[in-house]
Amino acid sequence: MESLLNLLKNEVFLNDDTLITSKTDLKGKITYGNLDFIKYVVYSEKEFLGKPHSIVRHPFMPRAAFKLLWDTIEAKQEFFAFVCNLSKKRQTYWVFTNVTPSYDENGQVIGYYSVRRRASKAGIEAMIEIYKQLLLIEKEHGLDASVKFVLDYLEQNNTTWDKLIIDLQSQGKVGGYR
Ligand SMILES: Cc1cc2nc3c(=O)[nH]c(=O)nc-3n(C[C@H](O)[C@H](O)[C@H](O)COP(=O)(O)O)c2cc1C
């Protein structure tokens, strides 16, 4: 069986100018992907349009990360995260991502928009450690315990999710360090 470790080792990196964008409907079904999206997911438009965004879900991603994502965007806030994705070729690619609600002219949320850039090395390294713990907690104690771990971690470190993620991404930029 393909191990998680092998999947993580089979990694491709975004270029510094790569901007992967996609749009979804309210349920997370893909309604648009730009050229960089097509390049990294490897699926064709025909294959991904109308599919759930979980088409690129990586087994290393803990469920708590997506719970935080959906709770945040459904509360009409923007969400930041380091996400590792899996392409059709079963290659891993890490991204620094930002997801925002999209509105119609009446102020109704009509879908979601996501922009992804190359993730900093500092961010990937930190999140690998956190996600490993979350996966273990989810296996043994379930999703609520995993979300609680994140919230406790933020409190103990006197930070917020956004601050943690944005700090980690900007750390990577110091001195051109990726
Ligand atoms: C705009 C938008 C972009 C998303 N991008 C990704 C993504 O790149 N990778 C991913 O695994 N999930 C992404 N998601 C989250 C998925 O909708 C889904 O919650 C996640 O893949 C977990 O799926 P599962 O609970 O069915 O396993 C995105 C959601 C939205 C709204």
The ligand as an SDF file (V2000), in Angstrom:
LIG
                    3D

 31 33  0  0  0  0  0  0  0  0999 V2000
  -12.7320   27.8360   -2.0670 C   0  0  0  0  0  0  0  0  0  0  0  0
  -12.3350   26.5330   -1.4290 C   0  0  0  0  0  0  0  0  0  0  0  0
  -11.1060   25.9790   -1.7450 C   0  0  0  0  0  0  0  0  0  0  0  0
  -10.7150   24.7570   -1.1800 C   0  0  0  0  0  0  0  0  0  0  0  0
   -9.4910   24.2500   -1.5160 N   0  0  0  0  0  0  0  0  0  0  0  0
   -9.1290   23.0460   -1.0190 C   0  0  0  0  0  0  0  0  0  0  0  0
   -7.8980   22.4660   -1.3960 C   0  0  0  0  0  0  0  0  0  0  0  0
   -7.1000   23.0360   -2.1560 O   0  0  0  0  0  0  0  0  0  0  0  0
   -7.5850   21.2390   -0.8870 N   0  0  0  0  0  0  0  0  0  0  0  0
   -8.4230   20.5730   -0.0390 C   0  0  0  0  0  0  0  0  0  0  0  0
   -8.0870   19.4530    0.3800 O   0  0  0  0  0  0  0  0  0  0  0  0
   -9.5950   21.1220    0.3510 N   0  0  0  0  0  0  0  0  0  0  0  0
   -9.9530   22.3220   -0.1130 C   0  0  0  0  0  0  0  0  0  0  0  0
  -11.1490   22.8740    0.2790 N   0  0  0  0  0  0  0  0  0  0  0  0
  -11.9250   22.1900    1.3320 C   0  0  0  0  0  0  0  0  0  0  0  0
  -12.8290   21.1150    0.7860 C   0  0  0  0  0  0  0  0  0  0  0  0
  -14.0530   21.6940    0.4200 O   0  0  0  0  0  0  0  0  0  0  0  0
  -13.0860   20.0140    1.8510 C   0  0  0  0  0  0  0  0  0  0  0  0
  -13.6330   20.5750    3.0040 O   0  0  0  0  0  0  0  0  0  0  0  0
  -11.8140   19.2450    2.2470 C   0  0  0  0  0  0  0  0  0  0  0  0
  -11.0980   18.8110    1.1150 O   0  0  0  0  0  0  0  0  0  0  0  0
  -12.1310   18.0480    3.1390 C   0  0  0  0  0  0  0  0  0  0  0  0
  -12.9830   17.2090    2.4550 O   0  0  0  0  0  0  0  0  0  0  0  0
  -13.6710   15.9280    3.1180 P   0  0  0  0  0  0  0  0  0  0  0  0
  -14.2140   16.3910    4.4380 O   0  0  0  0  0  0  0  0  0  0  0  0
  -14.7250   15.5280    2.1450 O   0  0  0  0  0  0  0  0  0  0  0  0
  -12.5770   14.9180    3.2660 O   0  0  0  0  0  0  0  0  0  0  0  0
  -11.5660   24.0870   -0.2700 C   0  0  0  0  0  0  0  0  0  0  0  0
  -12.8210   24.6530    0.0440 C   0  0  0  0  0  0  0  0  0  0  0  0
  -13.1820   25.8720   -0.5190 C   0  0  0  0  0  0  0  0  0  0  0  0
  -14.5170   26.4720   -0.1450 C   0  0  0  0  0  0  0  0  0  0  0  0
  1  2  1  0
  2  3  1  0
  2 30  2  0
  3  4  2  0
  4  5  1  0
  4 28  1  0
  5  6  2  0
  6  7  1  0
  6 13  1  0
  7  8  2  0
  7  9  1  0
  9 10  1  0
 10 11  2  0
 10 12  1  0
 12 13  2  0
 13 14  1  0
 14 15  1  0
 14 28  1  0
 15 16  1  0
 16 17  1  0
 16 18  1  0
 18 19  1  0
 18 20  1  0
 20 21  1  0
 20 22  1  0
 22 23  1  0
 23 24  1  0
 24 25  2  0
 24 26  1  0
 24 27  1  0
 28 29  2  0
 29 30  1  0
 30 31  1  0
M  END
$$$$
